[in-house]
Amino acid sequence: MSESAKPVDVAVGILMKSNGDVLLGQRPDGKPYAGYWEFPGGKVEPGESILDALKREFLEELGIVVLGAEPWCCVEHVYPHAHVRLYFYISRAWEGEPQSLEGQAFAWQGSLGVGPLLPATIPLIEWLDRLRYAD
């Protein structure tokens, strides 16, 4: 995989409860990094905004409707199988309870409680922990 390959845009959502817990999902069998934990999300389709992609992915993967989300940060990461540009949004407002619609495990986490974490996810969890404990 060439590092000069055009990155794939990915919408990533951080569902955050009022107590600061965030939702992580486990990558299913058959995907690269199967068994690793990450924030839910997916590829942005041509002509789709990042927020629209996020809303679509959360409905498809978790059966929830995102009512609002704020852009947080953007991180590029080169994996052996893909060069991705990850657009992270934090959402504190959604309808429904997350369901495992694609057979993935998921868990609400207050800190580094599950592993292994997808490499691009590790610094984000650490940043969120610093934000949580700075208040």
GULOLUM-276896 format. One record per residue: chain; x, y, z negated of N, C-alpha, C, CB in turn; residue number from 1. Coordinates in pm, 1 decimal. Each point is the difference from the previous one (the first is absolute). Glycine has a CB too. Layout:
<rs>
chaine;n.xx;n.yy;n.zz;ca.xx;ca.yy;ca.zz;c.xx;c.yy;c.zz;cb.xx;cb.yy;cb.zz;num
A;X;Y;Z;X;Y;Z;X;Y;Z;X;Y;Z;NUM
...
</rs>
This chain:
<rs>
chaine;n.xx;n.yy;n.zz;ca.xx;ca.yy;ca.zz;c.xx;c.yy;c.zz;cb.xx;cb.yy;cb.zz;num
A;86.2;-118.3;0.0;-86.2;118.3;0.0;88.9;122.1;0.0;-185.9;-120.9;-122.6;1
A;167.8;206.6;215.0;79.8;120.8;13.1;-54.6;109.1;-92.2;56.3;-60.8;238.7;2
A;34.8;129.1;-307.3;-44.0;108.6;-87.9;-53.9;117.7;79.4;168.7;-71.7;-168.4;3
A;-137.2;79.2;297.7;-47.2;110.7;81.1;-141.3;-22.4;54.0;236.3;45.4;60.3;4
A;-295.1;-163.1;-88.2;-136.6;-27.3;45.7;-94.4;103.5;-60.5;49.9;-248.1;21.8;5
A;-151.6;285.1;57.2;-97.9;97.2;-48.2;-73.7;-58.1;-120.2;-26.4;96.8;232.8;6
A;15.0;-19.2;-341.3;-67.7;-53.6;-118.1;-149.7;-17.6;22.1;173.3;108.4;-141.0;7
A;-228.2;-206.1;72.8;-144.1;-23.9;0.4;-59.0;81.0;-114.5;24.9;-234.6;100.3;8
A;-127.2;315.9;-70.7;-66.6;78.4;-104.7;-95.5;-88.7;-78.0;19.5;209.3;138.8;9
A;-10.2;-200.9;-271.1;-81.1;-81.9;-89.1;-63.5;89.7;-106.5;149.2;-202.1;40.9;10
A;-279.6;188.7;-58.3;-72.5;70.1;-106.6;1.0;-89.0;-123.5;-148.4;124.2;166.9;11
A;190.7;-67.9;-279.4;10.3;-76.5;-123.7;-75.5;74.6;-109.4;224.9;-97.3;69.1;12
A;-309.1;25.0;-140.7;-80.2;63.6;-103.2;38.0;-43.9;-139.1;-182.1;15.9;162.0;13
A;184.6;81.2;-250.4;23.0;-26.4;-141.4;-130.8;32.4;-70.3;252.1;52.2;12.2;14
A;-328.3;-157.4;-44.3;-121.4;19.7;-79.4;44.4;17.7;-143.8;-145.7;-138.5;158.8;15
A;108.1;249.9;-219.5;44.7;28.5;-135.9;-119.2;21.0;-92.1;210.4;102.2;89.9;16
A;-216.0;-184.4;-193.9;-103.4;16.2;-102.5;34.1;119.6;-88.7;-48.0;-248.9;3.2;17
A;-48.2;292.0;-83.4;21.9;115.7;-87.4;110.0;-25.3;-103.4;-239.5;61.8;32.3;18
A;266.3;-189.1;-66.4;106.3;-31.2;-96.2;137.0;-12.8;66.7;-170.0;-116.2;-140.5;19
A;176.6;137.1;273.7;126.8;-5.2;72.1;31.4;-133.4;64.7;77.7;168.0;-156.3;20
A;-157.6;-271.9;127.9;23.6;-129.9;63.5;-22.3;11.1;150.3;-70.0;-119.8;-210.8;21
A;148.8;46.7;288.2;-9.0;0.3;145.9;-23.4;-142.4;50.0;152.0;202.2;13.3;22
A;-214.6;-211.1;103.1;-31.7;-130.2;58.6;112.9;-44.8;92.5;-246.8;50.8;-15.4;23
A;296.2;-172.6;-8.1;98.6;-62.7;87.4;-61.2;-126.1;58.4;193.2;94.0;-135.0;24
A;-156.9;-124.0;258.5;-45.3;-121.9;65.3;119.5;-87.9;33.0;-199.9;120.3;94.4;25
A;175.9;-249.6;-85.8;106.5;-94.6;33.1;-11.6;-40.0;146.6;5.3;-85.2;-238.3;26
A;105.8;93.5;310.5;-0.9;-33.2;143.0;-31.4;-148.2;17.8;167.9;183.4;48.5;27
A;-262.3;-213.3;41.7;-42.6;-139.9;17.3;100.6;-83.0;79.0;-235.0;78.3;-9.2;28
A;219.1;-210.5;-0.4;81.2;-92.4;78.4;-14.0;32.2;147.8;-26.6;-178.4;-175.4;29
A;133.7;159.5;248.7;-2.0;22.5;143.6;45.8;139.0;40.8;-182.7;-162.6;11.1;30
A;195.9;253.9;-107.2;49.3;134.1;29.6;143.7;11.3;-49.9;-234.3;98.0;-15.2;31
A;313.9;-8.6;77.3;134.6;22.1;-54.8;-9.8;40.2;-147.5;85.4;69.4;229.0;32
A;8.6;-115.5;-307.1;4.6;27.0;-143.7;-124.0;-55.5;-72.3;135.7;206.5;47.8;33
A;-184.3;-320.1;-3.3;-114.2;-64.6;-66.8;31.0;-16.8;-148.7;-63.3;-121.8;214.0;34
A;-36.0;151.6;-298.1;16.2;-12.2;-144.0;50.5;126.2;-68.1;42.3;-237.2;38.7;35
A;8.0;332.1;38.2;45.7;126.6;-57.9;-120.7;90.1;-26.5;222.7;-19.0;121.0;36
A;-207.7;106.0;-221.0;-105.7;92.4;-38.1;24.4;137.0;62.9;-33.4;-125.2;-216.1;37
A;-76.6;192.1;254.2;7.9;129.2;67.5;-128.0;78.1;-26.3;151.1;-96.0;178.9;38
A;-148.9;222.9;-140.4;-122.8;77.8;1.4;-76.5;-36.6;125.8;105.4;190.0;-132.1;39
A;-237.4;-200.6;124.9;-78.8;-36.5;118.2;4.3;106.6;108.8;-147.9;-132.0;-148.4;40
A;127.6;88.5;271.1;-3.2;91.0;113.3;21.8;-75.2;129.2;82.8;184.5;-144.8;41
A;-54.7;-111.2;251.1;22.7;-65.2;127.8;36.2;98.3;109.0;-157.4;-175.9;-68.6;42
A;180.9;121.2;187.2;43.5;78.5;115.4;-105.5;102.9;40.6;136.7;-195.1;77.5;43
A;-87.0;309.1;-32.7;-85.3;104.9;53.5;-21.6;-30.1;148.2;84.8;173.0;-169.7;44
A;-210.4;-177.7;209.8;-34.5;-28.2;139.6;17.9;126.5;84.6;-163.9;-179.4;-73.4;45
A;190.4;164.0;204.8;14.5;117.6;86.9;-123.2;91.7;-10.0;144.8;-136.0;157.2;46
A;-120.8;266.3;-173.0;-107.2;98.3;-8.7;-65.8;9.9;-137.1;-37.5;-41.7;237.6;47
A;82.5;-37.1;-332.7;-59.6;-3.6;-134.0;83.3;87.5;-94.0;-91.9;-234.5;40.1;48
A;27.1;310.9;-126.7;74.3;76.6;-100.6;47.0;-95.0;-109.6;-134.8;209.9;49.6;49
A;233.1;-166.2;-125.6;51.6;-82.5;-110.0;-112.4;-28.1;-99.9;232.6;98.4;29.0;50
A;-307.7;4.5;-66.4;-107.4;-18.6;-97.9;-108.0;-94.1;53.2;46.0;229.3;-90.6;51
A;-82.0;-215.3;218.7;-99.9;-90.7;57.5;50.9;-144.5;0.1;-86.7;188.3;143.6;52
A;214.4;-206.6;-114.1;59.4;-134.9;-2.9;-5.8;-56.6;-141.4;153.0;59.5;192.1;53
A;-122.4;24.1;-290.0;-4.3;-43.6;-139.2;-141.0;-44.6;-38.7;188.5;157.1;-54.1;54
A;-286.9;-75.5;89.1;-138.8;-33.8;-32.6;-41.9;-130.8;68.1;-52.5;245.4;-25.8;55
A;90.1;-263.1;152.3;-34.0;-121.7;74.2;65.0;-122.3;-64.0;-21.3;134.7;211.1;56
A;149.9;-123.9;-242.4;72.4;-113.5;-58.2;-57.4;-40.2;-136.3;206.0;74.4;121.9;57
A;-241.3;24.7;-204.7;-54.0;-32.5;-131.8;-137.4;-65.3;10.2;128.9;190.9;-96.2;58
A;-207.0;-150.2;193.8;-130.0;-63.8;21.0;20.0;-143.1;49.3;-105.5;223.9;51.8;59
A;196.9;-244.0;44.8;24.8;-133.0;56.8;66.1;-95.4;-100.0;21.3;107.7;223.7;60
A;77.6;-58.6;-298.5;77.3;-85.9;-90.0;-64.7;-20.3;-136.4;201.2;77.8;117.4;61
A;-261.9;28.9;-170.3;-45.8;-2.8;-139.2;-149.0;25.2;-17.9;224.3;75.6;-60.7;62
A;-293.9;-39.2;168.0;-143.1;23.3;-8.8;-38.3;123.2;-79.1;-26.7;-240.5;19.4;63
A;117.5;337.6;-27.8;-32.5;123.2;-72.5;-2.1;117.8;96.8;104.1;-92.3;-211.3;64
A;-178.6;195.4;173.5;-9.9;122.6;79.1;79.5;108.7;-72.4;-229.9;-65.4;93.5;65
A;335.0;113.3;-28.2;80.9;108.2;-56.2;-76.3;130.4;21.1;219.4;-124.5;45.2;66
A;-247.2;194.7;-155.4;-74.6;125.3;6.4;90.8;120.6;19.4;-172.6;-102.7;-145.0;67
A;296.2;88.5;105.7;96.3;108.2;14.9;138.7;-50.1;-33.4;-175.6;169.5;-55.6;68
A;277.1;-108.2;117.5;139.4;-37.5;-26.7;88.5;118.3;36.2;-46.8;-246.8;44.6;69
A;152.5;263.6;-121.9;94.7;108.8;22.1;132.2;-57.0;50.3;-110.5;138.9;-180.3;70
A;169.2;-76.4;283.9;131.7;-46.1;44.2;101.4;17.3;-112.3;-55.8;59.5;238.6;71
A;142.2;-159.4;-256.4;99.3;5.3;-107.8;140.9;8.8;55.7;-153.6;-131.2;-146.3;72
A;192.1;36.1;230.2;134.6;2.4;55.7;5.4;-88.5;123.6;98.5;42.7;-228.1;73
A;11.5;-31.5;299.6;22.9;-82.6;118.5;139.8;-59.5;-12.8;-155.1;143.0;146.2;74
A;165.2;-273.0;-123.7;127.0;-71.0;-12.5;21.0;-84.5;124.6;-18.0;-3.9;-253.0;75
A;138.0;11.2;309.6;34.6;-90.8;110.0;84.2;-112.3;-56.5;-8.3;186.8;171.6;76
A;-17.7;-307.6;-121.9;75.5;-116.1;-46.8;21.7;-93.9;118.3;-96.3;20.8;-235.5;77
A;217.9;-71.6;246.7;31.4;-95.1;106.0;11.5;-137.8;-62.9;120.0;176.9;138.2;78
A;-216.8;-262.2;-104.5;2.5;-140.7;-39.5;63.2;-78.5;114.5;-207.8;24.8;-148.4;79
A;249.4;-148.2;124.9;52.9;-80.9;110.2;-101.2;-19.3;113.2;145.0;-116.1;-165.6;80
A;-274.5;116.3;133.8;-103.8;-26.4;100.5;-66.7;126.9;53.3;-38.8;-217.4;-112.1;81
A;60.4;334.1;47.6;-71.2;120.2;43.6;60.6;126.3;-61.1;-208.7;-136.3;24.2;82
A;196.0;244.9;49.1;35.7;133.9;-48.0;-133.2;69.7;-24.6;225.8;11.1;129.1;83
A;-253.7;25.1;-254.0;-129.5;56.7;-34.2;14.5;140.5;-57.4;-86.9;-230.5;-41.9;84
A;-15.0;311.7;68.9;-13.1;131.7;-62.0;-126.3;-8.8;-85.0;118.8;127.5;193.4;85
A;-101.0;-127.7;-325.1;-108.8;-22.0;-94.3;-51.9;133.0;-53.9;98.1;-223.1;-61.5;86
A;-225.4;250.3;87.8;-65.7;120.7;-49.1;-81.7;-38.5;-123.4;-9.3;103.9;234.4;87
A;54.3;-60.4;-350.2;-65.7;-34.5;-125.6;-100.8;106.9;-39.9;204.3;-125.7;-71.0;88
A;-324.3;79.1;38.2;-108.5;86.0;-48.8;-42.6;-52.2;-136.4;-79.2;55.3;236.7;89
A;46.5;36.1;-326.2;-53.8;-38.3;-130.9;-149.6;27.3;0.9;220.6;50.7;-117.6;90
A;-296.5;-151.9;79.7;-145.1;14.0;-8.7;-44.7;-29.6;-142.8;-26.7;-65.0;243.6;91
A;-52.8;155.7;-295.9;-60.1;-18.2;-132.3;-151.9;-12.9;11.2;188.8;130.4;-104.0;92
A;-239.4;-129.7;230.1;-144.9;-3.8;21.6;-33.7;-101.3;108.6;-20.0;241.5;-70.2;93
A;-53.5;-345.4;31.6;-44.6;-102.0;94.1;-127.6;-63.7;-51.6;237.0;-43.2;73.6;94
A;-307.6;-22.4;17.3;-122.0;-73.1;-36.4;25.4;-149.0;15.3;-146.8;193.4;72.4;95
A;96.3;-269.4;-168.0;11.6;-145.0;4.4;116.5;-50.1;-83.0;-101.5;3.6;225.5;96
A;100.7;-134.0;-246.7;108.2;-67.2;-70.9;84.0;-74.7;102.1;-138.8;-22.3;-211.7;97
A;272.7;31.1;202.9;83.5;-70.9;96.7;-30.3;-149.9;2.1;177.7;172.7;-33.7;98
A;-185.3;-226.0;154.9;-22.5;-142.8;22.5;112.1;-52.4;89.2;-252.8;26.0;-24.4;99
A;279.8;-152.5;15.5;104.9;-61.7;80.5;-59.7;-48.6;132.0;126.8;-68.9;-208.9;100
A;-145.4;159.6;305.9;-65.4;-34.8;125.6;93.0;-69.7;98.9;-149.4;193.4;-35.5;101
A;281.1;-183.6;12.9;96.2;-66.8;88.4;76.9;-109.5;-73.2;21.1;211.4;131.7;102
A;-73.6;-254.5;-245.6;61.9;-109.3;-74.8;121.8;39.9;-81.5;-83.2;-147.2;175.0;103
A;106.8;276.5;-188.4;116.1;45.6;-74.5;-32.5;14.0;-148.1;82.6;118.8;204.0;104
A;18.0;-142.2;-287.5;-13.9;28.1;-143.0;20.8;149.5;-19.1;81.4;-233.2;-67.5;105
A;-143.6;289.4;-34.2;26.4;139.0;-34.3;-9.7;15.9;-150.1;-88.5;79.4;222.1;106
A;151.9;27.0;-274.4;3.8;21.8;-143.9;16.1;148.4;-29.0;97.9;-229.0;-35.8;107
A;-164.3;274.0;-69.4;19.8;136.1;-49.0;124.1;-2.2;-88.0;-250.3;55.4;9.0;108
A;343.6;36.1;17.9;126.7;1.5;-72.5;27.2;136.7;-59.2;87.3;-177.4;150.9;109
A;-41.3;177.5;-276.0;38.1;123.8;-66.2;148.5;27.2;10.6;-189.1;-31.2;-155.1;110
A;266.7;-69.6;190.3;144.3;15.9;16.9;50.0;-120.2;80.3;24.2;131.6;-219.9;111
A;104.8;-152.8;218.9;57.4;-110.3;78.1;-38.2;-133.9;-63.3;193.0;147.5;72.4;112
A;-316.9;-191.7;-49.0;-47.7;-121.8;-63.1;-4.4;-120.2;91.5;-129.5;143.0;-146.4;113
A;134.8;-123.4;277.7;-4.3;-111.5;94.3;124.7;3.7;87.3;-253.4;1.7;0.1;114
A;283.9;-112.9;59.3;114.8;-3.9;89.5;-1.0;-129.3;77.5;132.4;144.6;-155.2;115
A;-54.6;-148.7;259.0;88.3;106.9;44.2;-77.4;110.7;71.2;185.3;-166.4;20.4;116
A;-128.6;286.9;-22.2;-60.0;114.0;68.7;63.0;15.6;137.8;-46.0;114.1;-220.7;117
A;-35.6;-75.8;318.6;50.5;30.8;133.0;103.9;112.1;-14.8;-221.0;-70.4;112.6;118
A;337.5;58.7;-47.9;107.3;98.1;-22.8;-41.9;146.0;11.9;151.7;-171.2;84.1;119
A;-234.2;206.9;12.8;-40.6;140.6;14.8;-92.8;44.7;-112.2;24.2;-23.5;246.6;120
A;-82.5;-70.6;-321.5;-93.0;31.7;-108.1;72.1;34.7;-130.2;-166.2;-151.6;107.1;121
A;284.3;96.8;-128.0;70.4;14.6;-128.4;20.2;145.9;-40.4;114.6;-215.1;47.4;122
A;-58.7;300.6;39.6;18.3;139.3;-46.3;-131.2;71.1;-28.6;208.5;7.9;131.9;123
A;-314.9;-43.5;-59.0;-129.3;64.9;-22.4;-55.6;-35.5;-137.7;-44.4;-4.8;247.2;124
A;55.2;-120.2;-286.7;-44.8;-41.9;-134.1;78.9;76.5;-105.3;-61.4;-230.7;85.3;125
A;192.1;243.4;-64.5;82.8;72.0;-97.4;-39.6;147.3;-6.5;188.9;-160.5;42.4;126
A;-216.6;223.8;72.4;-42.9;140.2;0.7;-133.7;14.7;-71.1;123.4;38.6;215.6;127
A;-215.9;-130.8;-189.5;-130.9;6.4;-65.9;14.1;-15.4;-150.6;-107.7;-93.1;205.9;128
A;196.1;3.1;-249.8;21.7;-17.0;-143.1;54.4;129.2;-62.3;42.4;-246.1;36.5;129
A;49.0;312.6;32.7;53.3;126.6;-52.6;-109.4;105.8;-9.1;224.6;-54.8;97.5;130
A;-311.0;61.1;5.2;-111.6;94.8;-2.8;-93.1;-28.7;-116.4;15.3;23.9;247.7;131
A;-45.9;-152.4;-267.7;-93.9;-40.3;-103.9;51.9;39.9;-137.9;-76.9;-191.3;143.9;132
A;206.6;169.9;-166.7;53.2;24.4;-133.1;49.2;142.7;-19.5;62.3;-238.1;-8.3;133
A;-65.7;320.0;113.7;37.9;141.0;-12.2;-112.8;82.1;-58.7;152.8;-25.5;194.3;134
A;-276.8;-25.7;-183.0;-115.8;75.9;-50.7;-8.9;-4.2;-151.3;-120.1;-49.8;211.0;135
</rs>
